[in-house]
Amino acid sequence: MNALGTQLVLELRDCNPKLLNDLPYIRASLIEAANEVGAHIVGETFHHFRPQGVTGVLAIAESHICIHTWPEYGYAAVDIFTCGKIIQPHKAAEFLIQRLQAKDYSMTEIPRGMVLQLAGASRTNAPS
């Protein structure tokens, strides 16, 4: 079976709290991760929470890279979703793990849009 895309869900623990609260650093890190894997950036939005924390979405032509940080816990939740076979989401994930100095992490891979399932799927939710 071939997937249309790959989604990586990262749980980054014991990260550098100062970096997790630095919006320009977080933004630059996501942009560099996208550039490292040859993704095409089409949009972005980032927000710094008060008193702490950052959230950001980097829209890429191949899908997205998102982050939400909790500096007070040294924790960041990251989602990397890419379509096709050219972009390597694992390379982007490893880059972000290093940039945020995560001492502990887990990564869950979810294949999205299983082609054989889509091609033979019945339309159970289709209107009658």
MOPAC internal coordinates of N, CA, C and O (Angstrom, degrees):
PM7 1SCF
backbone

  N    0.0000 0     0.00 0     0.00 0    0    0    0
  C    1.4500 1     0.00 0     0.00 0    1    0    0
  C    1.5219 1   109.89 1     0.00 0    2    1    0
  O    1.2310 1   120.62 1   -38.34 1    3    2    1
  N    1.3013 1   116.42 1   141.66 1    3    2    1
  C    1.4538 1   122.27 1   177.75 1    5    3    2
  C    1.5133 1   109.97 1  -113.49 1    6    5    3
  O    1.2310 1   121.29 1   -45.25 1    7    6    5
  N    1.3266 1   115.13 1   134.75 1    7    6    5
  C    1.4580 1   120.52 1   177.19 1    9    7    6
  C    1.5212 1   109.69 1   -92.94 1   10    9    7
  O    1.2310 1   120.75 1   -32.70 1   11   10    9
  N    1.3128 1   116.18 1   147.30 1   11   10    9
  C    1.4631 1   121.04 1   175.20 1   13   11   10
  C    1.5209 1   111.17 1   -73.89 1   14   13   11
  O    1.2310 1   120.93 1   153.03 1   15   14   13
  N    1.3256 1   115.83 1   -26.97 1   15   14   13
  C    1.4574 1   120.06 1  -178.85 1   17   15   14
  C    1.5113 1   111.58 1  -154.88 1   18   17   15
  O    1.2310 1   121.48 1    -9.49 1   19   18   17
  N    1.3325 1   114.77 1   170.51 1   19   18   17
  C    1.4621 1   122.58 1   177.84 1   21   19   18
  C    1.5201 1   108.41 1  -127.25 1   22   21   19
  O    1.2310 1   121.17 1   -50.49 1   23   22   21
  N    1.3208 1   115.37 1   129.51 1   23   22   21
  C    1.4557 1   120.79 1   176.16 1   25   23   22
  C    1.5207 1   108.21 1  -114.27 1   26   25   23
  O    1.2310 1   120.90 1   -52.80 1   27   26   25
  N    1.3226 1   115.89 1   127.20 1   27   26   25
  C    1.4529 1   121.94 1   175.14 1   29   27   26
  C    1.5146 1   108.58 1  -110.02 1   30   29   27
  O    1.2310 1   120.92 1   -51.17 1   31   30   29
  N    1.3192 1   115.84 1   128.83 1   31   30   29
  C    1.4608 1   122.38 1   176.31 1   33   31   30
  C    1.5189 1   106.34 1  -111.03 1   34   33   31
  O    1.2310 1   121.07 1   -62.56 1   35   34   33
  N    1.3250 1   115.57 1   117.44 1   35   34   33
  C    1.4702 1   121.10 1  -176.85 1   37   35   34
  C    1.5122 1   110.61 1  -109.34 1   38   37   35
  O    1.2310 1   121.28 1   -45.44 1   39   38   37
  N    1.3173 1   115.16 1   134.56 1   39   38   37
  C    1.4507 1   123.96 1   171.85 1   41   39   38
  C    1.5299 1   104.98 1  -110.29 1   42   41   39
  O    1.2310 1   120.35 1   -74.92 1   43   42   41
  N    1.3279 1   116.94 1   105.08 1   43   42   41
  C    1.4650 1   121.08 1  -177.73 1   45   43   42
  C    1.5208 1   109.15 1  -102.90 1   46   45   43
  O    1.2310 1   121.41 1   -63.81 1   47   46   45
  N    1.3211 1   114.90 1   116.19 1   47   46   45
  C    1.4633 1   120.69 1  -176.40 1   49   47   46
  C    1.5272 1   110.53 1  -116.25 1   50   49   47
  O    1.2310 1   122.16 1   -23.22 1   51   50   49
  N    1.3092 1   113.48 1   156.78 1   51   50   49
  C    1.4679 1   121.66 1   178.92 1   53   51   50
  C    1.5302 1   111.08 1    55.12 1   54   53   51
  O    1.2310 1   121.75 1  -133.87 1   55   54   53
  N    1.3409 1   114.25 1    46.13 1   55   54   53
  C    1.4690 1   121.73 1   176.48 1   57   55   54
  C    1.5231 1   109.61 1   -86.09 1   58   57   55
  O    1.2310 1   120.94 1   -13.02 1   59   58   57
  N    1.3141 1   115.81 1   166.98 1   59   58   57
  C    1.4598 1   121.79 1   175.64 1   61   59   58
  C    1.5361 1   108.52 1   -69.96 1   62   61   59
  O    1.2310 1   119.50 1   -67.84 1   63   62   61
  N    1.3401 1   118.56 1   112.16 1   63   62   61
  C    1.4683 1   120.97 1  -175.96 1   65   63   62
  C    1.5255 1   113.93 1   -61.60 1   66   65   63
  O    1.2310 1   120.06 1   147.39 1   67   66   65
  N    1.3258 1   117.50 1   -32.61 1   67   66   65
  C    1.4704 1   119.38 1   179.44 1   69   67   66
  C    1.5284 1   110.49 1   -65.18 1   70   69   67
  O    1.2310 1   120.35 1   139.88 1   71   70   69
  N    1.3145 1   116.93 1   -40.12 1   71   70   69
  C    1.4600 1   120.37 1   178.62 1   73   71   70
  C    1.5288 1   111.04 1   -67.10 1   74   73   71
  O    1.2310 1   120.49 1   143.21 1   75   74   73
  N    1.3254 1   116.66 1   -36.79 1   75   74   73
  C    1.4649 1   120.78 1  -178.98 1   77   75   74
  C    1.5224 1   112.82 1   -67.40 1   78   77   75
  O    1.2310 1   120.59 1   161.63 1   79   78   77
  N    1.3233 1   116.48 1   -18.37 1   79   78   77
  C    1.4657 1   120.47 1  -179.07 1   81   79   78
  C    1.5291 1   112.19 1  -104.54 1   82   81   79
  O    1.2310 1   120.27 1  -172.35 1   83   82   81
  N    1.3075 1   117.08 1     7.65 1   83   82   81
  C    1.4594 1   122.70 1  -175.55 1   85   83   82
  C    1.5316 1   109.50 1  -105.20 1   86   85   83
  O    1.2310 1   120.50 1   -84.37 1   87   86   85
  N    1.3290 1   116.64 1    95.63 1   87   86   85
  C    1.4648 1   121.08 1  -176.06 1   89   87   86
  C    1.5264 1   112.64 1   -56.77 1   90   89   87
  O    1.2310 1   118.76 1   131.77 1   91   90   89
  N    1.3385 1   119.97 1   -48.23 1   91   90   89
  C    1.4698 1   117.97 1   178.94 1   93   91   90
  C    1.5337 1   112.96 1   -58.88 1   94   93   91
  O    1.2310 1   120.27 1   143.87 1   95   94   93
  N    1.3379 1   117.10 1   -36.13 1   95   94   93
  C    1.4596 1   120.68 1   179.13 1   97   95   94
  C    1.5304 1   110.72 1   -68.69 1   98   97   95
  O    1.2310 1   120.58 1   136.38 1   99   98   97
  N    1.3261 1   116.50 1   -43.62 1   99   98   97
  C    1.4731 1   121.04 1   179.09 1  101   99   98
  C    1.5272 1   109.61 1   -62.19 1  102  101   99
  O    1.2310 1   120.47 1   133.20 1  103  102  101
  N    1.3219 1   116.70 1   -46.80 1  103  102  101
  C    1.4687 1   121.09 1   179.83 1  105  103  102
  C    1.5289 1   110.48 1   -59.36 1  106  105  103
  O    1.2310 1   120.65 1   131.02 1  107  106  105
  N    1.3270 1   116.37 1   -48.98 1  107  106  105
  C    1.4626 1   120.62 1  -179.98 1  109  107  106
  C    1.5283 1   111.09 1   -61.37 1  110  109  107
  O    1.2310 1   120.34 1   142.67 1  111  110  109
  N    1.3245 1   116.96 1   -37.33 1  111  110  109
  C    1.4662 1   120.93 1  -179.48 1  113  111  110
  C    1.5200 1   111.43 1   -65.40 1  114  113  111
  O    1.2310 1   120.00 1   136.43 1  115  114  113
  N    1.3297 1   117.60 1   -43.57 1  115  114  113
  C    1.4649 1   119.83 1   178.19 1  117  115  114
  C    1.5232 1   111.19 1   -66.04 1  118  117  115
  O    1.2310 1   120.65 1   138.65 1  119  118  117
  N    1.3192 1   116.36 1   -41.35 1  119  118  117
  C    1.4698 1   119.91 1   178.83 1  121  119  118
  C    1.5335 1   110.16 1   -63.95 1  122  121  119
  O    1.2310 1   120.17 1   136.56 1  123  122  121
  N    1.3237 1   117.28 1   -43.44 1  123  122  121
  C    1.4635 1   120.26 1   178.95 1  125  123  122
  C    1.5225 1   111.13 1   -64.69 1  126  125  123
  O    1.2310 1   120.13 1   141.28 1  127  126  125
  N    1.3342 1   117.37 1   -38.72 1  127  126  125
  C    1.4713 1   120.43 1   177.86 1  129  127  126
  C    1.5243 1   110.11 1   -61.36 1  130  129  127
  O    1.2310 1   120.56 1   135.99 1  131  130  129
  N    1.3353 1   116.53 1   -44.01 1  131  130  129
  C    1.4718 1   120.46 1   178.31 1  133  131  130
  C    1.5233 1   110.66 1   -62.71 1  134  133  131
  O    1.2310 1   120.55 1   135.48 1  135  134  133
  N    1.3209 1   116.56 1   -44.52 1  135  134  133
  C    1.4648 1   120.66 1   179.94 1  137  135  134
  C    1.5267 1   111.70 1   -64.83 1  138  137  135
  O    1.2310 1   120.39 1   142.40 1  139  138  137
  N    1.3342 1   116.85 1   -37.60 1  139  138  137
  C    1.4691 1   121.66 1   179.95 1  141  139  138
  C    1.5267 1   112.08 1   -57.81 1  142  141  139
  O    1.2310 1   120.62 1   145.58 1  143  142  141
  N    1.3381 1   116.41 1   -34.42 1  143  142  141
  C    1.4696 1   119.96 1  -176.61 1  145  143  142
  C    1.5272 1   112.62 1  -101.82 1  146  145  143
  O    1.2310 1   120.38 1  -175.01 1  147  146  145
  N    1.3306 1   116.87 1     4.99 1  147  146  145
  C    1.4629 1   120.27 1   176.97 1  149  147  146
  C    1.5170 1   114.98 1    78.19 1  150  149  147
  O    1.2310 1   120.59 1  -158.54 1  151  150  149
  N    1.3335 1   116.48 1    21.46 1  151  150  149
  C    1.4650 1   120.10 1   178.02 1  153  151  150
  C    1.5290 1   109.78 1   -74.96 1  154  153  151
  O    1.2310 1   120.95 1   -24.77 1  155  154  153
  N    1.3075 1   115.78 1   155.23 1  155  154  153
  C    1.4681 1   122.48 1  -178.75 1  157  155  154
  C    1.5238 1   109.54 1  -105.91 1  158  157  155
  O    1.2310 1   120.53 1   -71.45 1  159  158  157
  N    1.3235 1   116.58 1   108.55 1  159  158  157
  C    1.4647 1   122.23 1  -177.63 1  161  159  158
  C    1.5198 1   109.50 1   -73.54 1  162  161  159
  O    1.2310 1   121.02 1   -51.54 1  163  162  161
  N    1.3433 1   115.65 1   128.46 1  163  162  161
  C    1.4707 1   120.30 1   179.90 1  165  163  162
  C    1.5328 1   112.25 1  -118.33 1  166  165  163
  O    1.2310 1   119.82 1   171.09 1  167  166  165
  N    1.3257 1   117.95 1    -8.91 1  167  166  165
  C    1.4597 1   120.57 1   178.88 1  169  167  166
  C    1.5168 1   110.96 1  -179.23 1  170  169  167
  O    1.2310 1   121.31 1   -13.03 1  171  170  169
  N    1.3280 1   115.11 1   166.97 1  171  170  169
  C    1.4646 1   120.07 1   179.58 1  173  171  170
  C    1.5084 1   110.75 1  -160.05 1  174  173  171
  O    1.2310 1   121.23 1   -27.02 1  175  174  173
  N    1.3223 1   115.25 1   152.98 1  175  174  173
  C    1.4547 1   121.74 1   169.24 1  177  175  174
  C    1.5291 1   107.62 1  -151.20 1  178  177  175
  O    1.2310 1   121.30 1   -44.57 1  179  178  177
  N    1.3323 1   115.11 1   135.43 1  179  178  177
  C    1.4598 1   121.97 1  -179.46 1  181  179  178
  C    1.5250 1   108.63 1  -137.07 1  182  181  179
  O    1.2310 1   120.91 1   -29.29 1  183  182  181
  N    1.3304 1   115.87 1   150.71 1  183  182  181
  C    1.4630 1   120.77 1   179.56 1  185  183  182
  C    1.5181 1   109.15 1  -145.11 1  186  185  183
  O    1.2310 1   120.99 1   -42.96 1  187  186  185
  N    1.3511 1   115.71 1   137.04 1  187  186  185
  C    1.4627 1   121.82 1   175.72 1  189  187  186
  C    1.5172 1   107.51 1  -102.80 1  190  189  187
  O    1.2310 1   120.56 1   -55.98 1  191  190  189
  N    1.3290 1   116.53 1   124.02 1  191  190  189
  C    1.4605 1   121.39 1   178.98 1  193  191  190
  C    1.5176 1   110.15 1   -85.58 1  194  193  191
  O    1.2310 1   120.60 1   -26.17 1  195  194  193
  N    1.3102 1   116.46 1   153.83 1  195  194  193
  C    1.4531 1   122.62 1   174.17 1  197  195  194
  C    1.5130 1   107.64 1  -111.57 1  198  197  195
  O    1.2310 1   118.63 1   -51.43 1  199  198  197
  N    1.3072 1   120.21 1   128.57 1  199  198  197
  C    1.4559 1   124.11 1    12.26 1  201  199  198
  C    1.5272 1   114.31 1   -86.81 1  202  201  199
  O    1.2310 1   119.52 1   167.37 1  203  202  201
  N    1.3420 1   118.53 1   -12.63 1  203  202  201
  C    1.4625 1   118.23 1  -176.88 1  205  203  202
  C    1.5165 1   111.46 1  -159.76 1  206  205  203
  O    1.2310 1   121.12 1   -19.61 1  207  206  205
  N    1.3184 1   115.46 1   160.39 1  207  206  205
  C    1.4556 1   122.07 1   176.62 1  209  207  206
  C    1.5162 1   112.37 1   109.22 1  210  209  207
  O    1.2310 1   121.39 1   -27.71 1  211  210  209
  N    1.3096 1   114.95 1   152.29 1  211  210  209
  C    1.4635 1   122.43 1  -178.80 1  213  211  210
  C    1.5235 1   108.31 1  -135.74 1  214  213  211
  O    1.2310 1   121.06 1   -37.04 1  215  214  213
  N    1.3132 1   115.58 1   142.96 1  215  214  213
  C    1.4561 1   120.63 1   169.51 1  217  215  214
  C    1.5142 1   107.47 1  -128.42 1  218  217  215
  O    1.2310 1   120.73 1   -33.32 1  219  218  217
  N    1.3220 1   116.21 1   146.68 1  219  218  217
  C    1.4526 1   118.87 1  -179.11 1  221  219  218
  C    1.5096 1   112.29 1  -158.87 1  222  221  219
  O    1.2310 1   121.90 1   -31.68 1  223  222  221
  N    1.3240 1   113.96 1   148.32 1  223  222  221
  C    1.4567 1   121.68 1   176.34 1  225  223  222
  C    1.5207 1   107.80 1  -131.00 1  226  225  223
  O    1.2310 1   121.21 1   -53.18 1  227  226  225
  N    1.3001 1   115.28 1   126.82 1  227  226  225
  C    1.4491 1   122.10 1   174.22 1  229  227  226
  C    1.5291 1   106.07 1  -111.09 1  230  229  227
  O    1.2310 1   120.84 1   -70.12 1  231  230  229
  N    1.3226 1   116.00 1   109.88 1  231  230  229
  C    1.4596 1   120.12 1   177.24 1  233  231  230
  C    1.5194 1   108.03 1   -81.92 1  234  233  231
  O    1.2310 1   120.75 1   -52.01 1  235  234  233
  N    1.3085 1   116.18 1   127.99 1  235  234  233
  C    1.4540 1   121.46 1   176.94 1  237  235  234
  C    1.5250 1   107.56 1  -120.52 1  238  237  235
  O    1.2310 1   120.36 1   -26.71 1  239  238  237
  N    1.3097 1   116.91 1   153.29 1  239  238  237
  C    1.4622 1   120.45 1  -179.92 1  241  239  238
  C    1.5280 1   110.35 1   -55.86 1  242  241  239
  O    1.2310 1   120.78 1   150.97 1  243  242  241
  N    1.3166 1   116.11 1   -29.03 1  243  242  241
  C    1.4578 1   121.73 1  -178.84 1  245  243  242
  C    1.5279 1   112.73 1   -86.05 1  246  245  243
  O    1.2310 1   118.66 1   172.88 1  247  246  245
  N    1.3218 1   120.16 1    -7.12 1  247  246  245
  C    1.4601 1   128.41 1   172.37 1  249  247  246
  C    1.5268 1   111.12 1   146.10 1  250  249  247
  O    1.2310 1   118.86 1    74.06 1  251  250  249
  N    1.3692 1   119.77 1  -105.94 1  251  250  249
  C    1.4644 1   118.75 1  -176.31 1  253  251  250
  C    1.5320 1   112.97 1  -160.60 1  254  253  251
  O    1.2310 1   122.07 1   -18.54 1  255  254  253
  N    1.3385 1   113.64 1   161.46 1  255  254  253
  C    1.4603 1   123.08 1   169.40 1  257  255  254
  C    1.5286 1   105.68 1  -131.95 1  258  257  255
  O    1.2310 1   120.44 1   -57.17 1  259  258  257
  N    1.3264 1   116.76 1   122.83 1  259  258  257
  C    1.4706 1   121.69 1  -176.27 1  261  259  258
  C    1.5282 1   110.57 1  -126.67 1  262  261  259
  O    1.2310 1   121.63 1   -26.29 1  263  262  261
  N    1.3380 1   114.49 1   153.71 1  263  262  261
  C    1.4656 1   120.05 1   177.41 1  265  263  262
  C    1.5235 1   110.18 1  -147.03 1  266  265  263
  O    1.2310 1   120.93 1   -31.94 1  267  266  265
  N    1.3077 1   115.83 1   148.06 1  267  266  265
  C    1.4632 1   122.67 1   170.47 1  269  267  266
  C    1.5283 1   105.72 1  -140.94 1  270  269  267
  O    1.2310 1   120.53 1   -51.34 1  271  270  269
  N    1.3358 1   116.60 1   128.66 1  271  270  269
  C    1.4655 1   119.84 1  -174.70 1  273  271  270
  C    1.5251 1   112.43 1  -115.67 1  274  273  271
  O    1.2310 1   121.63 1   -30.06 1  275  274  273
  N    1.3131 1   114.48 1   149.94 1  275  274  273
  C    1.4629 1   124.49 1   172.55 1  277  275  274
  C    1.5261 1   106.76 1  -127.71 1  278  277  275
  O    1.2310 1   120.00 1   -94.65 1  279  278  277
  N    1.3408 1   117.60 1    85.35 1  279  278  277
  C    1.4752 1   119.98 1  -177.92 1  281  279  278
  C    1.5246 1   112.86 1   -57.31 1  282  281  279
  O    1.2310 1   120.35 1   144.76 1  283  282  281
  N    1.3146 1   116.94 1   -35.24 1  283  282  281
  C    1.4631 1   120.40 1  -178.06 1  285  283  282
  C    1.5234 1   112.56 1   -62.92 1  286  285  283
  O    1.2310 1   120.18 1   159.99 1  287  286  285
  N    1.3316 1   117.26 1   -20.01 1  287  286  285
  C    1.4672 1   122.22 1   177.22 1  289  287  286
  C    1.5294 1   112.42 1  -111.03 1  290  289  287
  O    1.2310 1   120.25 1   179.76 1  291  290  289
  N    1.3306 1   117.13 1    -0.24 1  291  290  289
  C    1.4622 1   119.92 1  -176.85 1  293  291  290
  C    1.5163 1   112.13 1    63.32 1  294  293  291
  O    1.2310 1   120.67 1  -148.67 1  295  294  293
  N    1.3318 1   116.33 1    31.33 1  295  294  293
  C    1.4720 1   122.09 1  -171.12 1  297  295  294
  C    1.5267 1   111.62 1  -122.45 1  298  297  295
  O    1.2310 1   121.33 1   -38.30 1  299  298  297
  N    1.3262 1   115.06 1   141.70 1  299  298  297
  C    1.4582 1   121.17 1   172.89 1  301  299  298
  C    1.5283 1   109.11 1  -136.77 1  302  301  299
  O    1.2310 1   121.17 1   -42.53 1  303  302  301
  N    1.3284 1   115.36 1   137.47 1  303  302  301
  C    1.4596 1   122.22 1   173.56 1  305  303  302
  C    1.5255 1   106.81 1  -104.17 1  306  305  303
  O    1.2310 1   120.43 1   -54.28 1  307  306  305
  N    1.3265 1   116.78 1   125.72 1  307  306  305
  C    1.4578 1   121.90 1  -176.92 1  309  307  306
  C    1.5217 1   109.19 1  -126.97 1  310  309  307
  O    1.2310 1   121.07 1   -40.98 1  311  310  309
  N    1.3261 1   115.55 1   139.02 1  311  310  309
  C    1.4573 1   122.25 1   177.12 1  313  311  310
  C    1.5248 1   107.78 1  -127.25 1  314  313  311
  O    1.2310 1   120.74 1   -54.64 1  315  314  313
  N    1.3176 1   116.18 1   125.36 1  315  314  313
  C    1.4593 1   121.52 1   177.97 1  317  315  314
  C    1.5245 1   106.95 1  -123.85 1  318  317  315
  O    1.2310 1   120.46 1   -59.98 1  319  318  317
  N    1.3210 1   116.72 1   120.02 1  319  318  317
  C    1.4605 1   121.10 1  -178.96 1  321  319  318
  C    1.5203 1   107.76 1  -127.10 1  322  321  319
  O    1.2310 1   120.74 1   -58.66 1  323  322  321
  N    1.3254 1   116.20 1   121.34 1  323  322  321
  C    1.4548 1   120.97 1   179.08 1  325  323  322
  C    1.5267 1   109.82 1  -129.18 1  326  325  323
  O    1.2310 1   121.13 1   -33.51 1  327  326  325
  N    1.3074 1   115.45 1   146.49 1  327  326  325
  C    1.4558 1   122.10 1   177.30 1  329  327  326
  C    1.5208 1   108.79 1  -106.46 1  330  329  327
  O    1.2310 1   121.20 1   -29.13 1  331  330  329
  N    1.3212 1   115.31 1   150.87 1  331  330  329
  C    1.4564 1   119.73 1   177.69 1  333  331  330
  C    1.5103 1   112.21 1    83.66 1  334  333  331
  O    1.2310 1   121.16 1     5.72 1  335  334  333
  N    1.3092 1   115.38 1  -174.28 1  335  334  333
  C    1.4720 1   122.04 1  -175.20 1  337  335  334
  C    1.5218 1   113.75 1  -110.06 1  338  337  335
  O    1.2310 1   119.77 1   173.27 1  339  338  337
  N    1.3305 1   118.04 1    -6.73 1  339  338  337
  C    1.4668 1   120.30 1  -174.23 1  341  339  338
  C    1.5236 1   111.63 1   -78.23 1  342  341  339
  O    1.2310 1   120.16 1   132.49 1  343  342  341
  N    1.3351 1   117.31 1   -47.51 1  343  342  341
  C    1.4686 1   121.76 1  -177.87 1  345  343  342
  C    1.5292 1   109.00 1   -77.43 1  346  345  343
  O    1.2310 1   120.36 1   -44.68 1  347  346  345
  N    1.3186 1   116.92 1   135.32 1  347  346  345
  C    1.4634 1   122.46 1  -178.60 1  349  347  346
  C    1.5302 1   109.90 1  -105.03 1  350  349  347
  O    1.2310 1   119.86 1   -84.30 1  351  350  349
  N    1.3361 1   117.87 1    95.70 1  351  350  349
  C    1.4626 1   120.03 1  -176.95 1  353  351  350
  C    1.5260 1   113.76 1   -62.43 1  354  353  351
  O    1.2310 1   119.86 1   149.58 1  355  354  353
  N    1.3399 1   117.88 1   -30.42 1  355  354  353
  C    1.4648 1   119.82 1   179.55 1  357  355  354
  C    1.5297 1   111.63 1   -64.27 1  358  357  355
  O    1.2310 1   120.55 1   145.80 1  359  358  357
  N    1.3122 1   116.56 1   -34.20 1  359  358  357
  C    1.4664 1   120.74 1   177.75 1  361  359  358
  C    1.5295 1   110.05 1   -66.70 1  362  361  359
  O    1.2310 1   120.21 1   138.46 1  363  362  361
  N    1.3308 1   117.20 1   -41.54 1  363  362  361
  C    1.4726 1   121.33 1   176.57 1  365  363  362
  C    1.5254 1   110.17 1   -63.98 1  366  365  363
  O    1.2310 1   120.41 1   139.89 1  367  366  365
  N    1.3259 1   116.82 1   -40.11 1  367  366  365
  C    1.4655 1   121.02 1   179.61 1  369  367  366
  C    1.5291 1   110.98 1   -62.83 1  370  369  367
  O    1.2310 1   120.55 1   132.60 1  371  370  369
  N    1.3195 1   116.56 1   -47.40 1  371  370  369
  C    1.4677 1   119.96 1   179.96 1  373  371  370
  C    1.5273 1   110.87 1   -61.90 1  374  373  371
  O    1.2310 1   120.66 1   142.27 1  375  374  373
  N    1.3147 1   116.34 1   -37.73 1  375  374  373
  C    1.4683 1   120.52 1   178.06 1  377  375  374
  C    1.5350 1   110.31 1   -60.92 1  378  377  375
  O    1.2310 1   120.23 1   133.35 1  379  378  377
  N    1.3375 1   117.17 1   -46.65 1  379  378  377
  C    1.4701 1   120.72 1  -178.63 1  381  379  378
  C    1.5295 1   111.91 1   -68.81 1  382  381  379
  O    1.2310 1   120.29 1   144.20 1  383  382  381
  N    1.3185 1   117.05 1   -35.80 1  383  382  381
  C    1.4676 1   120.55 1   176.91 1  385  383  382
  C    1.5314 1   109.42 1   -59.38 1  386  385  383
  O    1.2310 1   120.51 1   135.98 1  387  386  385
  N    1.3147 1   116.64 1   -44.02 1  387  386  385
  C    1.4629 1   121.12 1   179.11 1  389  387  386
  C    1.5294 1   111.39 1   -67.69 1  390  389  387
  O    1.2310 1   120.65 1   133.60 1  391  390  389
  N    1.3284 1   116.36 1   -46.40 1  391  390  389
  C    1.4740 1   120.75 1  -176.73 1  393  391  390
  C    1.5284 1   112.24 1   -61.33 1  394  393  391
  O    1.2310 1   120.15 1   144.56 1  395  394  393
  N    1.3228 1   117.33 1   -35.44 1  395  394  393
  C    1.4631 1   120.40 1  -178.03 1  397  395  394
  C    1.5280 1   111.86 1   -92.57 1  398  397  395
  O    1.2310 1   121.04 1  -176.70 1  399  398  397
  N    1.3243 1   115.61 1     3.30 1  399  398  397
  C    1.4618 1   122.45 1   176.74 1  401  399  398
  C    1.5315 1   112.25 1    54.93 1  402  401  399
  O    1.2310 1   121.06 1  -136.98 1  403  402  401
  N    1.3361 1   115.57 1    43.02 1  403  402  401
  C    1.4658 1   120.65 1   178.91 1  405  403  402
  C    1.5265 1   109.63 1   -70.79 1  406  405  403
  O    1.2310 1   120.93 1   -57.61 1  407  406  405
  N    1.3110 1   115.82 1   122.39 1  407  406  405
  C    1.4603 1   120.26 1   178.49 1  409  407  406
  C    1.5157 1   111.62 1   -86.72 1  410  409  407
  O    1.2310 1   120.77 1   162.68 1  411  410  409
  N    1.3283 1   116.14 1   -17.32 1  411  410  409
  C    1.4629 1   121.66 1   179.55 1  413  411  410
  C    1.5271 1   107.18 1  -145.28 1  414  413  411
  O    1.2310 1   120.56 1   -41.42 1  415  414  413
  N    1.3092 1   116.53 1   138.58 1  415  414  413
  C    1.4606 1   119.08 1   179.44 1  417  415  414
  C    1.5153 1   110.47 1  -158.25 1  418  417  415
  O    1.2310 1   121.59 1   -18.83 1  419  418  417
  N    1.3180 1   114.57 1   161.17 1  419  418  417
  C    1.4597 1   121.13 1   169.71 1  421  419  418
  C    1.5149 1   107.13 1  -133.97 1  422  421  419
  O    1.2310 1   121.69 1   -27.75 1  423  422  421
  N    1.3361 1   114.38 1   152.25 1  423  422  421
  C    1.4553 1   120.67 1  -178.21 1  425  423  422
  C    1.5251 1   107.74 1  -134.89 1  426  425  423
  O    1.2310 1   120.83 1   -53.78 1  427  426  425
  N    1.3273 1   116.02 1   126.22 1  427  426  425
  C    1.4553 1   121.96 1   176.64 1  429  427  426
  C    1.5178 1   108.46 1  -112.54 1  430  429  427
  O    1.2310 1   120.75 1   -51.40 1  431  430  429
  N    1.3084 1   116.18 1   128.60 1  431  430  429
  C    1.4631 1   121.28 1   179.42 1  433  431  430
  C    1.5260 1   109.41 1  -104.00 1  434  433  431
  O    1.2310 1   121.36 1   -49.61 1  435  434  433
  N    1.3307 1   115.00 1   130.39 1  435  434  433
  C    1.4584 1   121.34 1   179.64 1  437  435  434
  C    1.5228 1   108.64 1  -123.42 1  438  437  435
  O    1.2310 1   119.90 1   -65.46 1  439  438  437
  N    1.3406 1   117.79 1   114.54 1  439  438  437
  C    1.4630 1   118.36 1   173.83 1  441  439  438
  C    1.5244 1   108.77 1   -72.35 1  442  441  439
  O    1.2310 1   120.30 1   -46.88 1  443  442  441
  N    1.3214 1   117.04 1   133.12 1  443  442  441
  C    1.4690 1   121.35 1  -177.07 1  445  443  442
  C    1.5214 1   109.68 1  -114.44 1  446  445  443
  O    1.2310 1   120.77 1   -41.47 1  447  446  445
  N    1.3257 1   116.13 1   138.53 1  447  446  445
  C    1.4579 1   121.30 1   177.11 1  449  447  446
  C    1.5087 1   112.52 1    66.86 1  450  449  447
  O    1.2310 1   120.57 1  -116.63 1  451  450  449
  N    1.3141 1   116.52 1    63.37 1  451  450  449
  C    1.4599 1   120.35 1   179.34 1  453  451  450
  C    1.5247 1   109.01 1   -65.28 1  454  453  451
  O    1.2310 1   120.18 1   -65.11 1  455  454  453
  N    1.3219 1   117.27 1   114.89 1  455  454  453
  C    1.4652 1   123.66 1  -170.80 1  457  455  454
  C    1.5165 1   112.45 1   -59.00 1  458  457  455
  O    1.2310 1   119.44 1   133.61 1  459  458  457
  N    1.3216 1   118.68 1   -46.39 1  459  458  457
  C    1.4655 1   119.92 1  -178.98 1  461  459  458
  C    1.5232 1   110.88 1   -64.94 1  462  461  459
  O    1.2310 1   120.58 1   142.00 1  463  462  461
  N    1.3103 1   116.49 1   -38.00 1  463  462  461
  C    1.4620 1   119.51 1   178.26 1  465  463  462
  C    1.5214 1   110.72 1   -66.76 1  466  465  463
  O    1.2310 1   120.24 1   139.09 1  467  466  465
  N    1.3292 1   117.15 1   -40.91 1  467  466  465
  C    1.4621 1   120.31 1  -179.85 1  469  467  466
  C    1.5247 1   111.29 1   -66.97 1  470  469  467
  O    1.2310 1   120.32 1   138.50 1  471  470  469
  N    1.3246 1   116.98 1   -41.50 1  471  470  469
  C    1.4577 1   120.93 1  -176.50 1  473  471  470
  C    1.5207 1   111.41 1   -66.07 1  474  473  471
  O    1.2310 1   120.29 1   145.08 1  475  474  473
  N    1.3283 1   117.05 1   -34.92 1  475  474  473
  C    1.4693 1   119.20 1  -177.10 1  477  475  474
  C    1.5119 1   113.63 1  -105.38 1  478  477  475
  O    1.2310 1   119.66 1  -173.62 1  479  478  477
  N    1.3042 1   118.26 1     6.38 1  479  478  477
  C    1.4647 1   121.18 1  -175.89 1  481  479  478
  C    1.5161 1   111.24 1   -71.84 1  482  481  479
  O    1.2310 1   121.59 1   -39.14 1  483  482  481
  N    1.3119 1   114.56 1   140.86 1  483  482  481
  C    1.4611 1   118.13 1   171.67 1  485  483  482
  C    1.5160 1   108.19 1   -84.80 1  486  485  483
  O    1.2310 1   120.48 1   -24.86 1  487  486  485
  N    1.2785 1   116.68 1   155.14 1  487  486  485
  C    1.4678 1   120.56 1  -177.39 1  489  487  486
  C    1.5257 1   108.98 1   -93.22 1  490  489  487
  O    1.2310 1   121.47 1  -103.24 1  491  490  489
  N    1.3297 1   114.79 1    76.76 1  491  490  489
  C    1.4629 1   119.74 1  -176.51 1  493  491  490
  C    1.5199 1   112.43 1   -69.19 1  494  493  491
  O    1.2310 1   119.74 1   157.78 1  495  494  493
  N    1.3182 1   118.11 1   -22.22 1  495  494  493
  C    1.4505 1   120.26 1  -178.81 1  497  495  494
  C    1.5328 1   112.21 1  -100.77 1  498  497  495
  O    1.2310 1   120.48 1  -173.22 1  499  498  497
  N    1.3237 1   116.68 1     6.78 1  499  498  497
  C    1.4569 1   120.27 1  -178.94 1  501  499  498
  C    1.5268 1   110.09 1   -72.79 1  502  501  499
  O    1.2310 1   120.13 1   -36.90 1  503  502  501
  N    1.3408 1   117.35 1   143.10 1  503  502  501
  C    1.4540 1   119.48 1   178.29 1  505  503  502
  C    1.5197 1   110.78 1   -65.55 1  506  505  503
  O    1.2310 1   120.83 1   -32.15 1  507  506  505
  N    1.3356 1   116.02 1   147.85 1  507  506  505
  C    1.4570 1   119.18 1   179.98 1  509  507  506
  C    1.5094 1   112.32 1   -89.69 1  510  509  507
  O    1.2310 1   120.10 1   180.00 1  511  510  509

